[in-house]
Amino acid sequence: MEINWTKSDALAWDFAYNRRDDGEFARTRSIGPNSRDRIKVASQRPAPAFARSCACIVKVKLIIN
């Protein structure tokens, strides 16, 4: 999967999905260029099937224009 962003988009919305031990996702998003200003939001839904499988690795390629 590829995501095309401009530099301003990348500074404004830097997010990642981190797998938690309980199988749910915690979403980390920075609110600005300062990466210390992060909000973590725990998803209430179960992790997708691909995330529960250790044999499957999903890569996201971020392209900054």
HTML snippet that shows the backbone in 3Dmol.js (N, CA, C, O; Angstrom):
<script src="https://3Dmol.org/build/3Dmol-min.js"></script>
<div id="view" style="width:600px;height:400px;position:relative"></div>
<script>
const pdb = `
ATOM      1  N   MET A   1       0.849  -1.173   0.000  1.00  0.00           N
ATOM      2  CA  MET A   1       0.000   0.000   0.000  1.00  0.00           C
ATOM      3  C   MET A   1       0.890   1.230   0.000  1.00  0.00           C
ATOM      4  O   MET A   1       1.902   1.261   0.701  1.00  0.00           O
ATOM      5  N   GLU A   2       0.535   2.227  -0.764  1.00  0.00           N
ATOM      6  CA  GLU A   2       1.286   3.478  -0.803  1.00  0.00           C
ATOM      7  C   GLU A   2       0.369   4.636  -0.438  1.00  0.00           C
ATOM      8  O   GLU A   2      -0.796   4.678  -0.835  1.00  0.00           O
ATOM      9  N   ILE A   3       0.910   5.562   0.314  1.00  0.00           N
ATOM     10  CA  ILE A   3       0.169   6.759   0.693  1.00  0.00           C
ATOM     11  C   ILE A   3       0.963   7.959   0.209  1.00  0.00           C
ATOM     12  O   ILE A   3       2.128   8.119   0.574  1.00  0.00           O
ATOM     13  N   ASN A   4       0.356   8.793  -0.596  1.00  0.00           N
ATOM     14  CA  ASN A   4       1.026   9.982  -1.110  1.00  0.00           C
ATOM     15  C   ASN A   4       0.647  11.194  -0.265  1.00  0.00           C
ATOM     16  O   ASN A   4      -0.530  11.531  -0.132  1.00  0.00           O
ATOM     17  N   TRP A   5       1.649  11.836   0.296  1.00  0.00           N
ATOM     18  CA  TRP A   5       1.439  13.019   1.126  1.00  0.00           C
ATOM     19  C   TRP A   5       2.365  14.130   0.677  1.00  0.00           C
ATOM     20  O   TRP A   5       3.419  13.884   0.091  1.00  0.00           O
ATOM     21  N   THR A   6       1.957  15.358   0.962  1.00  0.00           N
ATOM     22  CA  THR A   6       2.880  16.480   0.821  1.00  0.00           C
ATOM     23  C   THR A   6       3.654  16.622   2.134  1.00  0.00           C
ATOM     24  O   THR A   6       3.320  15.989   3.136  1.00  0.00           O
ATOM     25  N   LYS A   7       4.681  17.454   2.113  1.00  0.00           N
ATOM     26  CA  LYS A   7       5.471  17.635   3.335  1.00  0.00           C
ATOM     27  C   LYS A   7       4.618  18.221   4.459  1.00  0.00           C
ATOM     28  O   LYS A   7       4.789  17.856   5.622  1.00  0.00           O
ATOM     29  N   SER A   8       3.708  19.120   4.120  1.00  0.00           N
ATOM     30  CA  SER A   8       2.866  19.712   5.164  1.00  0.00           C
ATOM     31  C   SER A   8       1.924  18.670   5.761  1.00  0.00           C
ATOM     32  O   SER A   8       1.651  18.697   6.961  1.00  0.00           O
ATOM     33  N   ASP A   9       1.427  17.754   4.934  1.00  0.00           N
ATOM     34  CA  ASP A   9       0.581  16.687   5.459  1.00  0.00           C
ATOM     35  C   ASP A   9       1.363  15.815   6.429  1.00  0.00           C
ATOM     36  O   ASP A   9       0.861  15.431   7.486  1.00  0.00           O
ATOM     37  N   ALA A  10       2.594  15.512   6.056  1.00  0.00           N
ATOM     38  CA  ALA A  10       3.405  14.637   6.898  1.00  0.00           C
ATOM     39  C   ALA A  10       3.700  15.294   8.243  1.00  0.00           C
ATOM     40  O   ALA A  10       3.757  14.615   9.268  1.00  0.00           O
ATOM     41  N   LEU A  11       3.887  16.611   8.242  1.00  0.00           N
ATOM     42  CA  LEU A  11       4.131  17.301   9.506  1.00  0.00           C
ATOM     43  C   LEU A  11       2.872  17.378  10.348  1.00  0.00           C
ATOM     44  O   LEU A  11       2.934  17.288  11.574  1.00  0.00           O
ATOM     45  N   ALA A  12       1.733  17.545   9.696  1.00  0.00           N
ATOM     46  CA  ALA A  12       0.493  17.732  10.440  1.00  0.00           C
ATOM     47  C   ALA A  12      -0.066  16.418  10.976  1.00  0.00           C
ATOM     48  O   ALA A  12      -0.611  16.385  12.079  1.00  0.00           O
ATOM     49  N   TRP A  13       0.062  15.350  10.219  1.00  0.00           N
ATOM     50  CA  TRP A  13      -0.539  14.085  10.635  1.00  0.00           C
ATOM     51  C   TRP A  13       0.466  12.950  10.495  1.00  0.00           C
ATOM     52  O   TRP A  13       0.592  12.338   9.434  1.00  0.00           O
ATOM     53  N   ASP A  14       1.167  12.684  11.569  1.00  0.00           N
ATOM     54  CA  ASP A  14       2.120  11.586  11.602  1.00  0.00           C
ATOM     55  C   ASP A  14       1.493  10.507  12.470  1.00  0.00           C
ATOM     56  O   ASP A  14       1.427  10.657  13.690  1.00  0.00           O
ATOM     57  N   PHE A  15       1.036   9.431  11.865  1.00  0.00           N
ATOM     58  CA  PHE A  15       0.336   8.435  12.668  1.00  0.00           C
ATOM     59  C   PHE A  15       0.841   7.035  12.378  1.00  0.00           C
ATOM     60  O   PHE A  15       1.394   6.761  11.313  1.00  0.00           O
ATOM     61  N   ALA A  16       0.643   6.169  13.333  1.00  0.00           N
ATOM     62  CA  ALA A  16       1.063   4.785  13.172  1.00  0.00           C
ATOM     63  C   ALA A  16       0.133   3.912  13.994  1.00  0.00           C
ATOM     64  O   ALA A  16      -0.410   4.339  15.013  1.00  0.00           O
ATOM     65  N   TYR A  17      -0.036   2.703  13.539  1.00  0.00           N
ATOM     66  CA  TYR A  17      -0.825   1.739  14.285  1.00  0.00           C
ATOM     67  C   TYR A  17       0.124   0.764  14.969  1.00  0.00           C
ATOM     68  O   TYR A  17       0.926   0.100  14.313  1.00  0.00           O
ATOM     69  N   ASN A  18       0.027   0.686  16.273  1.00  0.00           N
ATOM     70  CA  ASN A  18       0.909  -0.170  17.046  1.00  0.00           C
ATOM     71  C   ASN A  18       0.108  -1.325  17.631  1.00  0.00           C
ATOM     72  O   ASN A  18      -0.901  -1.110  18.302  1.00  0.00           O
ATOM     73  N   ARG A  19       0.553  -2.535  17.380  1.00  0.00           N
ATOM     74  CA  ARG A  19      -0.136  -3.716  17.881  1.00  0.00           C
ATOM     75  C   ARG A  19       0.067  -3.820  19.383  1.00  0.00           C
ATOM     76  O   ARG A  19       1.197  -3.746  19.865  1.00  0.00           O
ATOM     77  N   ARG A  20      -1.018  -3.989  20.123  1.00  0.00           N
ATOM     78  CA  ARG A  20      -0.928  -4.153  21.562  1.00  0.00           C
ATOM     79  C   ARG A  20      -0.960  -5.630  21.902  1.00  0.00           C
ATOM     80  O   ARG A  20      -1.345  -6.459  21.078  1.00  0.00           O
ATOM     81  N   ASP A  21      -0.557  -5.952  23.106  1.00  0.00           N
ATOM     82  CA  ASP A  21      -0.480  -7.350  23.513  1.00  0.00           C
ATOM     83  C   ASP A  21      -1.846  -8.025  23.535  1.00  0.00           C
ATOM     84  O   ASP A  21      -1.931  -9.240  23.353  1.00  0.00           O
ATOM     85  N   ASP A  22      -2.906  -7.270  23.752  1.00  0.00           N
ATOM     86  CA  ASP A  22      -4.243  -7.866  23.832  1.00  0.00           C
ATOM     87  C   ASP A  22      -4.887  -8.022  22.464  1.00  0.00           C
ATOM     88  O   ASP A  22      -6.055  -8.400  22.371  1.00  0.00           O
ATOM     89  N   GLY A  23      -4.138  -7.735  21.392  1.00  0.00           N
ATOM     90  CA  GLY A  23      -4.670  -7.950  20.055  1.00  0.00           C
ATOM     91  C   GLY A  23      -5.390  -6.755  19.475  1.00  0.00           C
ATOM     92  O   GLY A  23      -5.840  -6.798  18.330  1.00  0.00           O
ATOM     93  N   GLU A  24      -5.508  -5.686  20.249  1.00  0.00           N
ATOM     94  CA  GLU A  24      -6.143  -4.489  19.724  1.00  0.00           C
ATOM     95  C   GLU A  24      -5.068  -3.516  19.252  1.00  0.00           C
ATOM     96  O   GLU A  24      -3.884  -3.690  19.538  1.00  0.00           O
ATOM     97  N   PHE A  25      -5.499  -2.497  18.530  1.00  0.00           N
ATOM     98  CA  PHE A  25      -4.579  -1.501  18.023  1.00  0.00           C
ATOM     99  C   PHE A  25      -4.630  -0.253  18.887  1.00  0.00           C
ATOM    100  O   PHE A  25      -5.700   0.173  19.323  1.00  0.00           O
ATOM    101  N   ALA A  26      -3.473   0.323  19.128  1.00  0.00           N
ATOM    102  CA  ALA A  26      -3.408   1.660  19.721  1.00  0.00           C
ATOM    103  C   ALA A  26      -2.935   2.601  18.623  1.00  0.00           C
ATOM    104  O   ALA A  26      -1.901   2.367  17.997  1.00  0.00           O
ATOM    105  N   ARG A  27      -3.677   3.640  18.396  1.00  0.00           N
ATOM    106  CA  ARG A  27      -3.351   4.584  17.329  1.00  0.00           C
ATOM    107  C   ARG A  27      -2.598   5.761  17.930  1.00  0.00           C
ATOM    108  O   ARG A  27      -3.071   6.393  18.874  1.00  0.00           O
ATOM    109  N   THR A  28      -1.439   6.048  17.385  1.00  0.00           N
ATOM    110  CA  THR A  28      -0.631   7.162  17.856  1.00  0.00           C
ATOM    111  C   THR A  28      -0.611   8.222  16.766  1.00  0.00           C
ATOM    112  O   THR A  28      -0.244   7.938  15.627  1.00  0.00           O
ATOM    113  N   ARG A  29      -0.996   9.417  17.103  1.00  0.00           N
ATOM    114  CA  ARG A  29      -1.039  10.499  16.115  1.00  0.00           C
ATOM    115  C   ARG A  29      -0.433  11.751  16.733  1.00  0.00           C
ATOM    116  O   ARG A  29      -0.746  12.115  17.867  1.00  0.00           O
ATOM    117  N   SER A  30       0.424  12.395  15.983  1.00  0.00           N
ATOM    118  CA  SER A  30       0.949  13.677  16.467  1.00  0.00           C
ATOM    119  C   SER A  30       0.100  14.791  15.916  1.00  0.00           C
ATOM    120  O   SER A  30      -0.393  14.715  14.791  1.00  0.00           O
ATOM    121  N   ILE A  31      -0.071  15.835  16.717  1.00  0.00           N
ATOM    122  CA  ILE A  31      -0.971  16.908  16.334  1.00  0.00           C
ATOM    123  C   ILE A  31      -0.240  18.022  15.625  1.00  0.00           C
ATOM    124  O   ILE A  31      -0.865  19.007  15.233  1.00  0.00           O
ATOM    125  N   GLY A  32       1.025  17.904  15.451  1.00  0.00           N
ATOM    126  CA  GLY A  32       1.775  18.944  14.763  1.00  0.00           C
ATOM    127  C   GLY A  32       3.180  18.456  14.495  1.00  0.00           C
ATOM    128  O   GLY A  32       3.472  17.272  14.659  1.00  0.00           O
ATOM    129  N   PRO A  33       4.046  19.353  14.087  1.00  0.00           N
ATOM    130  CA  PRO A  33       5.415  18.957  13.798  1.00  0.00           C
ATOM    131  C   PRO A  33       6.163  18.480  15.041  1.00  0.00           C
ATOM    132  O   PRO A  33       7.189  17.811  14.928  1.00  0.00           O
ATOM    133  N   ASN A  34       5.658  18.817  16.212  1.00  0.00           N
ATOM    134  CA  ASN A  34       6.306  18.384  17.444  1.00  0.00           C
ATOM    135  C   ASN A  34       5.847  16.972  17.778  1.00  0.00           C
ATOM    136  O   ASN A  34       4.697  16.764  18.165  1.00  0.00           O
ATOM    137  N   SER A  35       6.733  16.015  17.630  1.00  0.00           N
ATOM    138  CA  SER A  35       6.336  14.616  17.813  1.00  0.00           C
ATOM    139  C   SER A  35       6.023  14.293  19.263  1.00  0.00           C
ATOM    140  O   SER A  35       5.491  13.219  19.542  1.00  0.00           O
ATOM    141  N   ARG A  36       6.331  15.175  20.186  1.00  0.00           N
ATOM    142  CA  ARG A  36       6.006  14.907  21.585  1.00  0.00           C
ATOM    143  C   ARG A  36       4.526  15.124  21.875  1.00  0.00           C
ATOM    144  O   ARG A  36       4.008  14.647  22.884  1.00  0.00           O
ATOM    145  N   ASP A  37       3.851  15.844  20.986  1.00  0.00           N
ATOM    146  CA  ASP A  37       2.423  16.099  21.184  1.00  0.00           C
ATOM    147  C   ASP A  37       1.632  14.967  20.554  1.00  0.00           C
ATOM    148  O   ASP A  37       1.039  15.133  19.488  1.00  0.00           O
ATOM    149  N   ARG A  38       1.624  13.840  21.200  1.00  0.00           N
ATOM    150  CA  ARG A  38       0.967  12.667  20.638  1.00  0.00           C
ATOM    151  C   ARG A  38      -0.247  12.267  21.467  1.00  0.00           C
ATOM    152  O   ARG A  38      -0.271  12.406  22.689  1.00  0.00           O
ATOM    153  N   ILE A  39      -1.233  11.776  20.769  1.00  0.00           N
ATOM    154  CA  ILE A  39      -2.430  11.266  21.426  1.00  0.00           C
ATOM    155  C   ILE A  39      -2.542   9.790  21.075  1.00  0.00           C
ATOM    156  O   ILE A  39      -2.448   9.420  19.905  1.00  0.00           O
ATOM    157  N   LYS A  40      -2.738   8.961  22.066  1.00  0.00           N
ATOM    158  CA  LYS A  40      -2.923   7.550  21.799  1.00  0.00           C
ATOM    159  C   LYS A  40      -4.396   7.202  22.010  1.00  0.00           C
ATOM    160  O   LYS A  40      -4.971   7.481  23.062  1.00  0.00           O
ATOM    161  N   VAL A  41      -4.982   6.596  21.004  1.00  0.00           N
ATOM    162  CA  VAL A  41      -6.386   6.214  21.071  1.00  0.00           C
ATOM    163  C   VAL A  41      -6.468   4.700  20.902  1.00  0.00           C
ATOM    164  O   VAL A  41      -6.039   4.161  19.882  1.00  0.00           O
ATOM    165  N   ALA A  42      -7.003   4.036  21.874  1.00  0.00           N
ATOM    166  CA  ALA A  42      -7.117   2.579  21.803  1.00  0.00           C
ATOM    167  C   ALA A  42      -8.388   2.215  21.055  1.00  0.00           C
ATOM    168  O   ALA A  42      -9.473   2.717  21.349  1.00  0.00           O
ATOM    169  N   SER A  43      -8.230   1.349  20.100  1.00  0.00           N
ATOM    170  CA  SER A  43      -9.383   0.909  19.321  1.00  0.00           C
ATOM    171  C   SER A  43     -10.211  -0.071  20.144  1.00  0.00           C
ATOM    172  O   SER A  43      -9.665  -0.919  20.849  1.00  0.00           O
ATOM    173  N   GLN A  44     -11.512   0.051  20.050  1.00  0.00           N
ATOM    174  CA  GLN A  44     -12.402  -0.855  20.778  1.00  0.00           C
ATOM    175  C   GLN A  44     -12.729  -2.106  19.967  1.00  0.00           C
ATOM    176  O   GLN A  44     -13.322  -3.051  20.485  1.00  0.00           O
ATOM    177  N   ARG A  45     -12.339  -2.106  18.695  1.00  0.00           N
ATOM    178  CA  ARG A  45     -12.646  -3.249  17.834  1.00  0.00           C
ATOM    179  C   ARG A  45     -11.484  -4.228  17.846  1.00  0.00           C
ATOM    180  O   ARG A  45     -10.345  -3.824  18.083  1.00  0.00           O
ATOM    181  N   PRO A  46     -11.743  -5.500  17.598  1.00  0.00           N
ATOM    182  CA  PRO A  46     -10.653  -6.473  17.513  1.00  0.00           C
ATOM    183  C   PRO A  46      -9.717  -6.132  16.358  1.00  0.00           C
ATOM    184  O   PRO A  46     -10.112  -5.484  15.389  1.00  0.00           O
ATOM    185  N   ALA A  47      -8.492  -6.572  16.479  1.00  0.00           N
ATOM    186  CA  ALA A  47      -7.527  -6.332  15.412  1.00  0.00           C
ATOM    187  C   ALA A  47      -7.960  -7.076  14.157  1.00  0.00           C
ATOM    188  O   ALA A  47      -8.563  -8.145  14.253  1.00  0.00           O
ATOM    189  N   PRO A  48      -7.661  -6.529  12.978  1.00  0.00           N
ATOM    190  CA  PRO A  48      -7.989  -7.227  11.739  1.00  0.00           C
ATOM    191  C   PRO A  48      -7.304  -8.588  11.672  1.00  0.00           C
ATOM    192  O   PRO A  48      -6.308  -8.836  12.352  1.00  0.00           O
ATOM    193  N   ALA A  49      -7.852  -9.447  10.850  1.00  0.00           N
ATOM    194  CA  ALA A  49      -7.326 -10.809  10.767  1.00  0.00           C
ATOM    195  C   ALA A  49      -5.856 -10.831  10.381  1.00  0.00           C
ATOM    196  O   ALA A  49      -5.102 -11.669  10.876  1.00  0.00           O
ATOM    197  N   PHE A  50      -5.432  -9.912   9.495  1.00  0.00           N
ATOM    198  CA  PHE A  50      -4.033  -9.925   9.073  1.00  0.00           C
ATOM    199  C   PHE A  50      -3.097  -9.597  10.236  1.00  0.00           C
ATOM    200  O   PHE A  50      -1.952 -10.048  10.261  1.00  0.00           O
ATOM    201  N   ALA A  51      -3.586  -8.814  11.196  1.00  0.00           N
ATOM    202  CA  ALA A  51      -2.731  -8.433  12.315  1.00  0.00           C
ATOM    203  C   ALA A  51      -2.593  -9.571  13.324  1.00  0.00           C
ATOM    204  O   ALA A  51      -1.604  -9.645  14.053  1.00  0.00           O
ATOM    205  N   ARG A  52      -3.582 -10.452  13.362  1.00  0.00           N
ATOM    206  CA  ARG A  52      -3.511 -11.567  14.297  1.00  0.00           C
ATOM    207  C   ARG A  52      -2.619 -12.677  13.781  1.00  0.00           C
ATOM    208  O   ARG A  52      -2.234 -13.564  14.542  1.00  0.00           O
ATOM    209  N   SER A  53      -2.284 -12.643  12.504  1.00  0.00           N
ATOM    210  CA  SER A  53      -1.449 -13.683  11.919  1.00  0.00           C
ATOM    211  C   SER A  53       0.006 -13.238  11.941  1.00  0.00           C
ATOM    212  O   SER A  53       0.364 -12.222  11.344  1.00  0.00           O
ATOM    213  N   CYS A  54       0.835 -14.000  12.628  1.00  0.00           N
ATOM    214  CA  CYS A  54       2.260 -13.651  12.703  1.00  0.00           C
ATOM    215  C   CYS A  54       2.960 -13.876  11.364  1.00  0.00           C
ATOM    216  O   CYS A  54       4.042 -13.339  11.130  1.00  0.00           O
ATOM    217  N   ALA A  55       2.351 -14.659  10.498  1.00  0.00           N
ATOM    218  CA  ALA A  55       2.994 -14.988   9.224  1.00  0.00           C
ATOM    219  C   ALA A  55       2.787 -13.891   8.191  1.00  0.00           C
ATOM    220  O   ALA A  55       3.411 -13.916   7.131  1.00  0.00           O
ATOM    221  N   CYS A  56       1.923 -12.932   8.485  1.00  0.00           N
ATOM    222  CA  CYS A  56       1.604 -11.898   7.507  1.00  0.00           C
ATOM    223  C   CYS A  56       2.149 -10.561   7.983  1.00  0.00           C
ATOM    224  O   CYS A  56       1.856 -10.123   9.095  1.00  0.00           O
ATOM    225  N   ILE A  57       2.935  -9.922   7.148  1.00  0.00           N
ATOM    226  CA  ILE A  57       3.488  -8.610   7.465  1.00  0.00           C
ATOM    227  C   ILE A  57       2.965  -7.621   6.430  1.00  0.00           C
ATOM    228  O   ILE A  57       3.100  -7.839   5.226  1.00  0.00           O
ATOM    229  N   VAL A  58       2.369  -6.537   6.906  1.00  0.00           N
ATOM    230  CA  VAL A  58       1.829  -5.522   6.013  1.00  0.00           C
ATOM    231  C   VAL A  58       2.727  -4.294   6.096  1.00  0.00           C
ATOM    232  O   VAL A  58       2.984  -3.778   7.184  1.00  0.00           O
ATOM    233  N   LYS A  59       3.192  -3.837   4.969  1.00  0.00           N
ATOM    234  CA  LYS A  59       4.055  -2.667   4.927  1.00  0.00           C
ATOM    235  C   LYS A  59       3.312  -1.515   4.259  1.00  0.00           C
ATOM    236  O   LYS A  59       2.610  -1.705   3.266  1.00  0.00           O
ATOM    237  N   VAL A  60       3.474  -0.338   4.811  1.00  0.00           N
ATOM    238  CA  VAL A  60       2.910   0.871   4.221  1.00  0.00           C
ATOM    239  C   VAL A  60       4.070   1.766   3.806  1.00  0.00           C
ATOM    240  O   VAL A  60       4.913   2.128   4.627  1.00  0.00           O
ATOM    241  N   LYS A  61       4.104   2.112   2.551  1.00  0.00           N
ATOM    242  CA  LYS A  61       5.157   2.984   2.024  1.00  0.00           C
ATOM    243  C   LYS A  61       4.626   4.408   1.959  1.00  0.00           C
ATOM    244  O   LYS A  61       3.649   4.690   1.266  1.00  0.00           O
ATOM    245  N   LEU A  62       5.283   5.300   2.690  1.00  0.00           N
ATOM    246  CA  LEU A  62       4.858   6.696   2.730  1.00  0.00           C
ATOM    247  C   LEU A  62       5.707   7.494   1.749  1.00  0.00           C
ATOM    248  O   LEU A  62       6.930   7.557   1.876  1.00  0.00           O
ATOM    249  N   ILE A  63       5.051   8.096   0.781  1.00  0.00           N
ATOM    250  CA  ILE A  63       5.741   8.906  -0.221  1.00  0.00           C
ATOM    251  C   ILE A  63       5.470  10.369   0.091  1.00  0.00           C
ATOM    252  O   ILE A  63       4.321  10.810   0.106  1.00  0.00           O
ATOM    253  N   ILE A  64       6.534  11.114   0.339  1.00  0.00           N
ATOM    254  CA  ILE A  64       6.390  12.549   0.635  1.00  0.00           C
ATOM    255  C   ILE A  64       6.824  13.339  -0.582  1.00  0.00           C
ATOM    256  O   ILE A  64       7.977  13.266  -1.007  1.00  0.00           O
ATOM    257  N   ASN A  65       5.896  14.089  -1.137  1.00  0.00           N
ATOM    258  CA  ASN A  65       6.179  14.881  -2.342  1.00  0.00           C
ATOM    259  C   ASN A  65       6.762  16.235  -1.971  1.00  0.00           C
ATOM    260  O   ASN A  65       7.063  17.040  -2.852  1.00  0.00           O
TER     261      ASN A  65
END
`;
const viewer = $3Dmol.createViewer("view");
viewer.addModel(pdb, "pdb");
viewer.setStyle({}, {cartoon: {color: "spectrum"}});
viewer.zoomTo();
viewer.render();
</script>
